[in-house]
Every structure is written in structure tokens, then in C-alpha cells.
Amino acid sequence: MGWKRFCALALCLAVAACAAPRPRYAIEEADTRAAPAAAAAISEFRQSQGLGPVVVDSRLNEAALAQARAMAASDTLSHTIAGDFSSRMQGMGFIWGYSAENLGMGYRDLAGAMRGWKASPGHRQNLLLPQATRIGLARGRAAGKNYWALILASPDMTPDGRPRL
């Protein structure tokens, strides 16, 4: 094989390797069991800052679970791995007034994730979103790592004060 052909083949292989899809990892665990504890911890933190509490919303849990699973399966911390946040929120079939998302990777437990989020200015701001009244939290585990997804939101309200469905 000539030098030019060898270089052309090597270049093609290098380019093909860059375009390879991310590997999929077997999800070891994925659940929303920590969501009630998260709501309690977030509510306590918010109340210490003069804000109202939050409660768990099953639809937000499902959205967080899908995000945590997608991150774990691809071993990637990303707000867009399962679609952009706005599209994922609209896809839940519920109209949200305000919403925010905190993600974390590697935290052993909820307490660790909460410490990390409180210490990060942007994540802390999300925890203290004044309009937030509901949360969803999930953890996915793959490749020996935990992936956390927290969604904070408030429903869009009708003029007479009912959540708009």
C-alpha cells in the first residue's frame, strides 16, 4: 500500500471514530424514591430563606426519571441528552408557569447532591426560585455513577387560581 493510500485510510478511520455514537450503558438502577426527602430538604432550605415549601409532583418525577435514565445510559451529564428542557416540559402535557432543572453526577446520595447544588450559584438560584411549588427528583445509576435530575416548577394558573391542565 502506498503512503498516500495509507494516509487516506488512516484519515477516514480517524473521522469515522469521531462520528461514532456514544456507547450505551446498562442502567443499574433508576428511581424516584428520594423525591419526598428532596421535597422536605428543599422546603426546609427555602423556608430558611423566607420562601414557601415545595411538594412532589408525579409528572415532574416522571420527567426527572426520563432525564436521569438518559444521562446514565449515555454516561453523560447533559441538559439536552433527552431533548432540550423546554421540549421535555411541554411533552409532559401540563402547562408550567416557571420551571428550572438541576442535574448532578457522581453524588453518592441526595445529601451530597443537595450540598453541591446549594454551593453552586446557578443551582442555588433554582432551588430558591420564588414561584416554585412542586418538584420531581430522580436518580439513575450506570457505569458505577449516580446521575441526579431535579425539576422545580410552578403550574400555570387560570385567572380563578386553579392549575391550568
C-alpha positions in Angstrom: 0.0 0.0 0.0 1.4 3.4 -1.0 2.0 6.2 1.5 -0.9 8.3 0.1 -3.4 5.4 0.4 -2.2 4.7 3.9 -2.7 8.3 5.0 -6.1 8.5 3.3 -7.2 5.3 5.1 -5.9 6.5 8.4 -7.7 9.8 8.0 -11.0 8.0 7.1 -10.7 5.8 10.2 -10.0 8.8 12.4 -13.0 10.7 11.1 -15.3 7.6 11.5 -14.2 7.1 15.1 -15.1 10.7 15.9 -18.6 10.2 14.5 -19.3 7.0 16.4 -22.3 7.1 18.6 -21.8 7.3 22.4 -21.8 3.9 24.0 -25.0 2.8 25.9 -24.5 1.6 29.4 -26.8 -0.8 31.3 -28.8 1.1 33.8 -28.2 -0.5 37.2 -30.9 1.5 39.0 -33.3 4.3 38.2 -35.9 5.5 40.7 -37.7 8.5 42.3 -37.6 7.1 45.9 -35.6 10.1 47.2 -38.2 12.6 45.9 -40.1 13.0 49.2 -36.9 13.5 51.1 -35.8 16.0 48.5 -39.0 18.0 48.8 -38.5 18.1 52.6 -34.9 19.2 52.3 -35.6 21.8 49.6 -38.6 23.1 51.6 -36.5 23.5 54.7 -33.8 25.4 52.7 -36.4 27.6 51.1 -38.2 28.4 54.3 -34.8 29.4 55.9 -34.7 32.0 53.1 -38.3 33.2 53.6 -39.8 31.2 50.7 -42.7 28.7 50.6 -42.4 24.9 50.6 -42.5 22.5 47.6 -44.3 19.2 47.2 -43.6 16.2 44.9 -45.4 16.1 41.6 -45.6 12.7 39.9 -45.4 14.2 36.4 -42.2 16.1 37.3 -40.9 12.8 38.9 -41.5 11.0 35.6 -39.8 13.8 33.6 -36.8 13.7 36.0 -36.7 9.9 35.8 -36.5 10.1 32.0 -33.7 12.6 32.2 -31.7 10.6 34.8 -32.1 7.4 32.8 -30.9 9.1 29.6 -27.9 10.5 31.3 -27.0 7.2 33.0 -27.4 5.2 29.8 -25.0 7.5 27.9 -22.7 8.2 30.9 -23.1 12.0 30.2 -24.2 14.9 32.3 -26.3 17.0 30.0 -29.4 19.1 30.0 -30.1 18.1 26.3 -29.4 14.3 26.3 -33.2 13.5 26.3 -34.2 16.7 24.4 -34.0 20.3 25.4 -35.6 21.2 28.7 -38.4 23.3 27.2 -39.4 20.5 24.9 -39.4 17.9 27.7 -41.5 20.1 29.9 -44.1 20.7 27.1 -44.1 17.0 26.4 -45.5 16.3 29.9 -48.9 17.6 28.8 -49.0 20.1 31.7 -48.6 23.9 31.2 -45.9 25.2 33.6 -45.6 28.8 34.7 -42.0 28.7 35.9 -39.5 25.8 35.8 -35.9 25.0 36.3 -33.7 21.9 36.2 -30.7 21.0 38.4 -28.5 18.0 37.3 -25.7 16.2 39.2 -23.3 13.4 38.5 -21.3 11.3 41.0 -23.0 12.3 44.2 -23.4 9.2 46.4 -26.7 10.3 47.9 -29.3 13.1 48.0 -27.5 14.9 50.8 -24.4 15.2 48.6 -26.4 16.4 45.6 -28.1 19.0 47.8 -24.7 20.2 49.1 -23.4 20.6 45.6 -26.5 22.4 44.4 -26.5 24.8 47.3 -22.8 25.6 46.8 -23.3 26.4 43.0 -24.7 29.9 42.4 -26.9 28.8 39.5 -28.2 25.7 41.1 -28.8 27.6 44.4 -30.8 30.2 42.4 -33.0 27.4 41.0 -33.6 25.9 44.5 -34.7 29.3 45.6 -37.0 30.0 42.5 -39.7 32.0 44.3 -42.5 30.7 42.2 -41.6 27.0 42.5 -44.2 25.0 44.4 -43.5 21.5 43.0 -40.6 19.2 42.3 -39.6 16.0 40.7 -36.4 14.2 41.5 -34.9 11.0 40.1 -31.6 9.2 40.3 -30.2 6.9 37.6 -27.2 4.7 38.1 -25.0 3.2 35.4 -21.2 2.6 34.9 -20.9 2.9 38.7 -22.1 6.5 38.8 -25.2 8.2 40.1 -27.0 10.8 37.9 -29.4 13.1 39.6 -32.2 15.1 37.9 -34.3 17.7 39.8 -37.0 19.7 38.3 -38.6 22.6 40.1 -41.7 24.2 38.8 -45.0 26.0 39.3 -48.1 25.3 37.3 -49.5 28.0 35.1 -52.7 29.2 36.9 -56.1 30.1 35.5 -57.5 33.6 36.4 -59.6 32.0 39.2 -56.5 30.4 40.8 -56.7 26.8 39.5 -53.8 25.0 37.8 -54.2 25.1 34.1 -54.1 21.5 32.8 
